[in-house]
Amino acid sequence: MAGVDVQNPLLGETTCGSLLIHLQKIWDEIGESDEERDKMLLQLEQECLNVYKRKVEQTAKSRAQLLQSLADAKLELSTLLSSLGDKSLTRISEKTSGTIKSQLAAITPALEQLWKKKEERVKKFKDVLTQIQKIRGEISGSGDVAGSFVVDESDLSLNKLDEFHDHLQQLQKEKSERMNKVLELVNIVHDICGVIGIDFYETVTEVHPSLNDITDTQSKSISNDTLARLANTVLALKEAKKQRLQKVQELADELNELWNLMDTSEEERRLFDHVTCNISASVDEVTVPGALALHLIEQAEVEVERLDELKSSRMKEIALKKQGELEDIYTRAHIQIDTQTAREKIFTLIDSGTLEPSELLADMDAQITKAKEEASGRKDILDKVEKWMSACEEESWLEDYNRDDNRYSGSRGAHLNLKRAEKARILVSKIPGLVESLVGKTRTWEEEHGLTFCYDGVPLLAMLDEYAVLRHEREEEKKRMRDQKKVNGQMNAEQEAMFGSKPSPARPLSSMKKGNGGLNRRLSMNQNGGKSGKRDVPRPVAPLNYVAITKEDPAGLFTP
């Protein structure tokens, strides 16, 4: 230290060396010993060392604080980068060169930028989560619960935000679908309420108050409870509509039946067109407002009751008309029924009320249908019977014609009789084949039906057998007459030879007249209880399959 300058002439500053020189000068003046001098210098060096130590400790502590700040900054930077998922600033976290302060100076702006970005990102998360929570509340029916959640700041990445946006879009889609479903159900409720005539606003308000405003669609409740209650309301209204339509259709059927029975005018029927127009409509086809209103149904019920009271007075007339139609069918089919008994039973049933008039008429309609079917099944045979009887009549006429000695005279109309005789001979020649065909068809019919085919109460095969017997007898009679004629001719020739004169022959009894007359008399006796007389138009006779009360005739109207 002895060689150190006391003062730096260039700097003009006091230094440790100059002070030490000044101190040595003072010691020289004092005459301080070397021992004391060394002791003081040692003390100065120790004090100087202590100062350095304190300064080093302070500096080391400051460096530790800076390192901790740098570590905290790096951790915060890493946390923010991880939370935001932003890789654009990762290069800053990777910078490790340079002094501590330079590294802090490089990280601090990035942290400020990331904090700002975090605040913006948190705001976006809050916005989307608020919307999600709001829609969830609307769906669950718990109301708006926005603000009752905390944003998870551990993951504020754009991917997570996109996930929330996707979820929000799904919820918005679901909300839209629910809203459309609500509007659809509300429209259905509106339409059905209009058709059945009940208050729409009162009905939907009972489901949820927000549904009674048709114009405001955004405020309508779309919760599960609202949808369920609305769906149940629609089901209840549809069931009510279905029941009312069934009631209207039943009333329409009754009205039509009564109108047809009463022969009601079209003008009176038009008063209830709003009822009968839906007689065959389905539930979905009835859309006219008020078509199924309760007061209209009550009006129809009153009309049905009024007509029902009047129908009894017309039933006898209608029933007798149908009975006449049935008898006419049987008459044309040559089937015999007990008309008097049937009419008496009809009057008894109507007067007693034991059978509904509609059931009685339905039963008579069924009997008419059955009679038509039976008549149709007999038509082929009946046509042949008519041909056979017509041929028999021509045969009888031909016999009378052949007995007429003046048939070839020039009297008026003789040529017409001659032509008829020619046609009659042709027709008579076909009788055997016609009878044979008729017998075959009749037997086939009886085998198929298990019944005897009767014609005006007489078994047809018996009539044909009787005709065959009579025809055989007639042929035998003709043969005897021819033989007798030969014998008479021989006797006349002998008498003429003996006496010289020809006696006037007696007019023989006509065999054909006798034969056909016998057939007609037998048919007439079968028909008139054994009394002979002129053959009338055949009357129907009861077929063997008719019983007093059957499934087809529960009233027992047509007992033979």
C-alpha positions in Angstrom: 0.0 0.0 0.0 3.1 2.2 0.4 3.4 2.6 -3.4 -0.2 3.7 -4.0 -0.9 7.3 -5.1 -2.8 9.4 -2.6 -4.7 11.3 -5.3 -5.5 10.5 -8.9 -4.4 13.6 -10.7 -6.6 12.8 -13.7 -9.8 12.2 -11.7 -9.2 14.6 -9.0 -10.8 12.2 -6.5 -9.7 10.9 -3.1 -8.8 7.2 -3.1 -7.8 4.6 -0.6 -4.1 5.0 -1.6 -4.1 8.7 -1.1 -5.7 8.4 2.3 -3.2 5.7 3.3 -0.3 8.1 2.3 -1.9 10.9 4.2 -2.3 8.5 7.2 1.4 7.5 7.0 2.4 11.2 7.0 0.4 11.7 10.1 1.9 8.6 11.7 5.4 9.9 10.9 4.6 13.2 12.5 3.3 11.5 15.5 6.1 9.0 15.6 3.8 6.0 15.7 5.6 2.7 16.0 5.6 0.1 13.3 3.8 -2.3 15.6 0.9 0.1 16.1 0.9 1.0 12.5 0.6 -2.7 11.5 -2.1 -3.2 14.0 -4.1 -0.3 12.6 -3.7 -1.4 9.0 -4.9 -4.9 9.9 -7.9 -3.3 11.5 -8.6 -1.3 8.4 -8.3 -4.3 6.2 -10.8 -6.2 8.4 -13.3 -3.4 8.4 -13.0 -3.2 4.6 -13.5 -6.9 4.3 -16.6 -6.7 6.4 -18.0 -4.0 4.2 -17.4 -6.1 1.1 -19.0 -9.1 2.7 -22.2 -7.1 3.5 -22.3 -5.8 0.0 -21.8 -9.3 -1.5 -24.6 -10.7 0.8 -26.9 -7.9 -0.2 -26.1 -8.4 -3.9 -26.6 -12.2 -3.6 -29.9 -11.7 -1.9 -31.0 -9.3 -4.6 -29.8 -11.9 -7.2 -31.9 -14.6 -5.5 -34.9 -12.4 -5.5 -34.4 -11.7 -9.2 -34.0 -15.4 -9.9 -37.2 -16.2 -7.9 -39.0 -13.5 -9.8 -37.7 -14.9 -13.1 -38.7 -18.4 -12.0 -42.2 -17.1 -11.0 -42.5 -15.3 -14.2 -41.5 -18.3 -16.2 -44.0 -20.5 -14.3 -46.7 -17.9 -14.7 -45.8 -17.7 -18.4 -45.9 -21.5 -18.7 -49.2 -21.7 -16.9 -50.8 -19.0 -19.1 -49.5 -20.6 -22.2 -50.8 -23.9 -21.1 -54.2 -22.5 -20.1 -54.6 -20.4 -23.3 -53.1 -23.1 -25.4 -51.3 -20.3 -27.3 -48.0 -21.4 -28.9 -47.2 -18.1 -30.5 -45.2 -17.0 -27.4 -43.5 -20.2 -26.5 -40.2 -18.8 -27.9 -40.1 -16.3 -25.0 -40.2 -19.1 -22.4 -37.5 -20.9 -24.2 -35.0 -17.9 -24.1 -32.4 -18.8 -21.3 -29.4 -16.7 -22.4 -28.6 -13.2 -21.1 -28.6 -11.7 -17.6 -31.4 -12.2 -15.2 -32.8 -8.7 -15.7 -32.6 -9.1 -19.5 -34.6 -12.3 -19.2 -37.2 -10.6 -16.9 -37.3 -7.7 -19.3 -38.1 -10.1 -22.1 -40.8 -12.1 -20.2 -42.7 -9.2 -18.6 -44.3 -7.8 -21.9 -45.3 -11.4 -22.8 -46.9 -11.9 -19.5 -48.8 -8.6 -19.8 -49.9 -9.7 -23.3 -51.0 -13.1 -22.0 -52.9 -11.6 -19.1 -54.8 -9.4 -21.4 -55.5 -12.3 -23.7 -56.6 -14.4 -20.7 -59.1 -11.7 -19.6 -60.5 -11.6 -23.1 -60.6 -15.4 -23.3 -62.3 -15.6 -19.9 -64.9 -13.1 -21.1 -65.6 -15.3 -24.2 -65.9 -18.3 -22.0 -68.3 -16.5 -19.7 -70.4 -15.4 -22.7 -70.7 -18.9 -24.2 -71.2 -20.6 -20.9 -73.9 -18.0 -19.9 -75.8 -18.9 -23.1 -75.3 -22.6 -22.4 -76.6 -22.3 -18.9 -79.5 -20.2 -20.0 -80.7 -22.7 -22.6 -80.1 -25.5 -20.1 -82.3 -23.6 -17.7 -85.0 -23.2 -20.4 -84.9 -26.9 -21.3 -84.9 -28.0 -17.6 -87.5 -25.5 -16.7 -85.4 -24.2 -13.8 -85.2 -20.7 -15.2 -82.2 -18.5 -16.1 -79.2 -19.6 -13.9 -76.6 -17.5 -15.7 -73.8 -16.3 -13.2 -74.1 -19.3 -11.0 -71.1 -20.9 -12.5 -67.2 -20.4 -12.3 -65.1 -20.5 -15.4 -62.4 -23.2 -15.2 -59.3 -21.1 -15.9 -57.1 -24.2 -16.1 -58.1 -24.7 -19.7 -58.9 -21.6 -21.7 -57.7 -22.9 -25.0 -59.4 -22.2 -28.3 -60.2 -25.9 -28.6 -62.0 -25.8 -25.4 -63.8 -22.7 -26.4 -64.7 -24.4 -29.7 -66.1 -27.3 -27.8 -68.3 -25.0 -25.8 -69.4 -23.3 -29.0 -70.2 -26.7 -30.5 -72.2 -27.6 -27.4 -73.9 -24.2 -27.6 -74.9 -24.8 -31.2 -76.3 -28.2 -30.3 -78.3 -26.7 -27.5 -79.5 -23.9 -29.8 -80.5 -26.6 -32.3 -82.3 -28.5 -29.6 -84.0 -25.3 -28.4 -85.1 -24.6 -32.0 -86.4 -28.1 -32.4 -88.2 -27.8 -29.0 -89.6 -24.4 -30.0 -90.9 -25.9 -33.3 -92.4 -28.8 -31.4 -94.1 -26.5 -29.0 -95.4 -24.3 -31.8 -96.6 -27.4 -33.6 -98.4 -28.8 -30.6 -99.9 -25.4 -29.8 -101.2 -25.1 -33.4 -102.7 -28.6 -33.0 -104.3 -27.5 -29.8 -105.6 -24.4 -31.5 -107.1 -26.4 -34.4 -108.7 -29.0 -32.3 -110.1 -26.4 -29.9 -111.6 -24.7 -32.9 -113.2 -27.9 -34.2 -114.7 -29.0 -30.9 -115.6 -25.4 -29.9 -113.6 -24.9 -26.6 -111.5 -21.9 -25.5 -108.0 -22.2 -26.8 -106.3 -19.6 -24.6 -107.8 -21.1 -21.4 -106.6 -24.5 -22.5 -103.0 -23.6 -23.3 -102.7 -21.3 -20.2 -103.4 -24.3 -18.0 -100.4 -26.0 -19.6 -98.1 -22.9 -19.3 -98.9 -19.2 -19.2 -96.3 -18.4 -21.8 -98.1 -20.3 -24.5 -101.2 -18.1 -24.7 -99.3 -15.5 -26.8 -99.2 -16.7 -30.4 -97.1 -13.7 -31.6 -94.2 -14.0 -29.1 -92.4 -17.2 -29.9 -89.1 -16.5 -28.0 -90.7 -16.4 -24.6 -92.5 -19.6 -24.8 -91.5 -22.4 -22.4 -89.7 -25.3 -24.0 -89.1 -27.3 -20.9 -89.5 -31.0 -20.6 -92.5 -30.5 -18.3 -94.2 -28.1 -20.7 -93.7 -30.4 -23.7 -95.0 -33.4 -21.7 -98.0 -31.5 -20.5 -98.6 -30.1 -23.9 -98.4 -33.5 -25.5 -100.8 -34.9 -23.0 -103.2 -32.0 -23.7 -103.0 -32.8 -27.4 -103.7 -36.5 -26.7 -106.7 -35.6 -24.5 -108.0 -33.2 -27.2 -107.6 -35.8 -29.9 -109.4 -38.3 -27.8 -112.2 -35.8 -27.2 -112.4 -35.0 -30.9 -112.5 -38.7 -31.7 -115.3 -39.4 -29.3 -117.3 -36.4 -30.5 -116.8 -37.5 -34.1 -118.0 -41.0 -33.2 -121.0 -39.4 -31.5 -121.7 -37.2 -34.6 -121.4 -40.2 -36.9 -123.7 -42.2 -34.8 -126.2 -39.4 -34.8 -125.7 -39.0 -38.6 -126.4 -42.7 -39.1 -129.5 -42.5 -36.9 -130.7 -39.4 -38.7 -130.2 -41.0 -42.1 -132.0 -44.1 -41.0 -134.9 -42.1 -39.6 -135.0 -39.8 -42.6 -135.2 -42.8 -44.9 -137.9 -44.4 -42.7 -139.9 -41.1 -42.5 -139.2 -40.2 -46.2 -138.0 -36.8 -45.0 -137.7 -34.0 -47.6 -134.3 -32.8 -48.8 -135.0 -29.4 -47.4 -135.4 -30.7 -43.9 -132.3 -32.9 -44.3 -130.1 -29.9 -45.3 -130.7 -28.4 -41.9 -128.3 -31.0 -40.5 -125.8 -31.1 -43.3 -123.1 -30.0 -40.8 -123.7 -33.4 -39.1 -124.2 -35.7 -42.0 -121.3 -34.3 -44.0 -118.9 -36.0 -41.5 -120.6 -39.4 -41.5 -117.7 -41.1 -43.2 -114.9 -38.7 -42.4 -111.8 -39.7 -40.5 -110.6 -37.7 -37.4 -107.9 -35.9 -39.4 -110.3 -34.9 -42.1 -112.6 -32.9 -39.8 -111.0 -29.4 -39.7 -114.0 -27.0 -40.0 -114.2 -24.8 -36.9 -117.1 -25.7 -34.7 -117.9 -28.9 -36.7 -117.9 -30.9 -33.4 -119.1 -28.3 -31.0 -121.1 -29.6 -28.1 -124.2 -27.5 -28.9 -124.4 -28.9 -32.5 -124.3 -32.4 -31.1 -127.0 -31.6 -28.7 -129.2 -30.2 -31.5 -128.7 -33.4 -33.5 -129.6 -35.5 -30.4 -132.8 -33.5 -30.0 -133.7 -34.1 -33.6 -133.0 -37.8 -33.3 -135.3 -38.0 -30.3 -138.0 -36.1 -32.1 -137.9 -38.3 -35.2 -137.7 -41.4 -33.0 -141.0 -40.5 -31.5 -142.6 -40.1 -34.9 -141.2 -43.2 -36.5 -143.6 -45.7 -34.9 -146.5 -44.3 -36.7 -144.8 -45.0 -40.0 -143.4 -48.4 -39.2 -146.5 -50.4 -40.0 -146.8 -48.7 -43.4 -143.1 -49.3 -44.2 -143.1 -52.9 -42.9 -146.2 -53.7 -44.9 -144.6 -52.3 -48.0 -141.6 -54.5 -47.5 -143.8 -57.5 -46.7 -145.6 -56.8 -50.0 -142.3 -56.8 -51.8 -141.3 -60.1 -50.2 -144.6 -61.7 -51.1 -144.3 -60.5 -54.7 -140.8 -62.1 -54.9 -142.2 -65.4 -53.6 -145.2 -65.1 -55.9 -143.0 -64.7 -59.0 -140.9 -67.6 -57.7 -144.0 -69.8 -57.1 -143.1 -70.2 -53.4 -145.9 -70.2 -50.9 -145.8 -68.4 -47.6 -148.4 -67.7 -44.9 -148.9 -64.0 -45.6 -151.7 -63.5 -43.1 -149.7 -64.8 -40.2 -146.6 -62.8 -41.2 -148.6 -59.6 -41.3 -150.1 -60.3 -38.0 -146.7 -60.9 -36.4 -145.4 -57.7 -37.9 -148.2 -55.7 -36.3 -147.7 -57.5 -33.0 -143.9 -56.8 -32.9 -144.4 -53.1 -33.7 -147.2 -52.6 -31.1 -145.4 -54.5 -28.4 -142.0 -52.8 -29.0 -140.2 -56.1 -28.3 -138.1 -55.6 -31.4 -136.5 -52.4 -32.5 -138.1 -51.1 -35.8 -134.6 -50.8 -37.4 -133.9 -54.4 -36.5 -137.3 -55.4 -37.8 -136.7 -53.7 -41.1 -133.2 -55.0 -41.3 -134.5 -58.5 -40.8 -137.1 -58.0 -43.5 -134.4 -56.6 -45.8 -132.4 -59.7 -45.1 -135.4 -61.9 -45.9 -135.9 -60.0 -49.1 -132.3 -60.5 -50.1 -132.6 -64.2 -49.2 -135.8 -64.5 -51.2 -134.2 -62.9 -54.2 -131.3 -65.3 -54.0 -133.6 -68.2 -53.7 -135.7 -67.0 -56.6 -132.6 -66.6 -58.6 -131.6 -70.1 -57.9 -135.1 -71.4 -59.0 -135.2 -69.2 -62.2 -133.8 -71.7 -64.6 -136.2 -74.4 -63.5 -139.2 -72.0 -63.4 -138.4 -70.9 -67.0 -138.5 -74.5 -68.1 -141.7 -75.1 -66.2 -143.4 -72.1 -67.9 -142.2 -73.5 -71.3 -143.6 -76.9 -70.4 -147.0 -75.5 -69.2 -147.1 -73.3 -72.3 -146.4 -76.3 -74.5 -149.2 -78.3 -72.6 -151.6 -75.5 -73.3 -150.7 -75.5 -77.0 -151.1 -79.3 -76.9 -154.6 -79.0 -75.5 -155.4 -76.3 -78.1 -154.1 -78.5 -80.9 -156.3 -81.4 -79.8 -159.3 -79.2 -79.8 -158.2 -77.9 -83.2 -157.8 -81.4 -84.6 -161.4 -82.3 -83.5 -162.8 -79.4 -85.3 -164.3 -80.7 -88.6 -164.5 -77.1 -89.9 -160.8 -76.3 -89.4 -160.2 -76.4 -93.1 -163.1 -74.2 -94.0 -162.7 -70.9 -95.6 -164.0 -69.1 -92.5 -162.4 -65.9 -91.3 -159.2 -66.6 -89.3 -158.8 -70.2 -90.5 -155.4 -69.5 -92.0 -154.2 -68.1 -88.6 -155.3 -71.2 -86.8 -153.5 -73.3 -89.4 -150.3 -71.5 -88.8 -150.7 -71.8 -85.1 -151.3 -75.5 -85.4 -148.1 -75.9 -87.4 -146.2 -74.1 -84.6 -148.0 -76.1 -81.9 -147.1 -79.4 -83.5 -143.4 -78.4 -83.5 -143.7 -77.2 -79.8 -145.5 -80.4 -78.7 -142.9 -82.5 -80.3 -140.3 -81.0 -78.0 -142.3 -81.7 -74.8 -140.7 -85.1 -74.0 -137.2 -83.6 -74.2 -138.3 -80.6 -72.2 -139.8 -82.8 -69.5 -136.7 -85.0 -69.4 -134.5 -81.9 -69.0 -136.8 -80.4 -66.4 -136.7 -83.7 -64.4 -132.9 -83.8 -64.5 -132.5 -80.2 -63.4 -135.1 -80.6 -60.6 -133.4 -83.6 -59.2 -130.0 -81.9 -59.3 -131.5 -78.9 -57.5 -133.0 -81.1 -54.8 -129.7 -83.0 -54.3 -127.8 -79.7 -54.0 -130.3 -78.1 -51.6 -131.5 -81.2 -49.8 -135.1 -80.0 -50.3 -138.1 -80.8 -52.4 -138.7 -78.4 -55.3 -142.3 -77.3 -55.0 -144.3 -75.3 -57.5 -147.2 -73.4 -56.0 -147.1 -75.9 -53.1 -146.9 -79.0 -55.2 -143.7 -81.0 -55.6 -142.6 -80.5 -59.2 -141.4 -84.0 -59.7 -144.8 -85.3 -58.7 -146.4 -83.0 -61.2 -144.1 -84.2 -63.9 -144.7 -87.9 -62.9 -148.4 -87.2 -63.0 -148.1 -85.6 -66.4 -146.1 -88.6 -67.6 -148.9 -90.9 -66.4 -151.5 -88.8 -68.1 -149.5 -88.6 -71.3 -149.1 -92.4 -71.2 -152.9 -92.8 -70.6 -153.5 -90.4 -73.5 -151.3 -92.4 -75.8 -153.1 -95.6 -74.8 -156.4 -93.9 -75.4 -155.3 -92.8 -78.8 -154.2 -96.3 -79.6 -157.6 -97.7 -78.5 -159.4 -95.1 -80.5 -157.4 -96.0 -83.6 -158.1 -99.7 -83.1 -161.8 -98.9 -82.4 -161.8 -96.8 -85.5 -160.5 -99.7 -87.5 -163.2 -102.1 -86.0 -165.9 -99.5 -86.7 -164.7 -99.1 -90.2 -164.9 -102.9 -90.8 -168.3 -103.0 -89.2 -169.5 -100.1 -91.4 -168.2 -101.9 -94.4 -170.0 -105.1 -93.5 -173.2 -103.2 -92.8 -172.9 -101.3 -96.0 -172.5 -104.6 -97.9 -175.5 -106.1 -96.1 -177.9 -103.2 -96.0 -176.5 -100.9 -98.6 -176.3 -97.8 -96.5 -173.6 -96.1 -94.3 -174.6 -95.1 -90.8 -173.7 -91.7 -89.4 -170.7 -92.3 -87.1 -171.0 -91.1 -83.5 -168.5 -88.4 -82.5 -165.9 -90.0 -80.3 -164.7 -88.5 -77.0 -161.5 -86.5 -77.5 -158.7 -88.3 -75.9 -156.4 -85.2 -75.7 -159.1 -83.1 -74.2 -159.6 -85.8 -71.6 -155.9 -86.0 -71.0 -155.1 -82.3 -70.6 -158.3 -81.7 -68.8 -157.2 -84.4 -66.3 -153.8 -82.7 -65.8 -155.4 -79.2 -65.3 -158.0 -80.6 -62.9 -155.4 -82.3 -60.8 -153.3 -79.2 -60.7 -156.3 -77.2 -59.8 -157.3 -79.6 -57.0 -153.8 -79.5 -55.5 -154.0 -75.7 -55.6 -157.6 -75.1 -54.4 -157.8 -77.7 -51.7 -159.4 -80.4 -53.9 -162.0 -78.2 -55.5 -162.1 -78.1 -59.3 -162.2 -74.8 -61.1 -160.4 -72.5 -63.4 -156.6 -72.5 -63.0 -155.5 -69.2 -61.5 -152.1 -67.6 -61.5 -149.9 -69.8 -59.3 -149.6 -68.7 -55.7 -146.3 -69.2 -53.7 -145.9 -72.1 -51.4 -143.6 -72.2 -48.4 -140.3 -73.9 -49.0 -139.4 -76.7 -46.6 -136.4 -74.9 -45.2 -138.5 -72.1 -43.6 -138.9 -72.3 -39.8 -140.7 -70.2 -37.3 -137.6 -68.4 -35.9 -134.2 -68.7 -37.5 -131.0 -66.7 -37.4 -132.1 -65.0 -40.6 -135.6 -64.5 -39.3 -135.4 -63.8 -35.5 -138.9 -62.4 -35.4 -140.4 -65.5 -36.9 -142.2 -63.5 -39.4 -142.1 -65.9 -42.2 -143.3 -69.2 -40.7 -144.9 -71.4 -43.4 
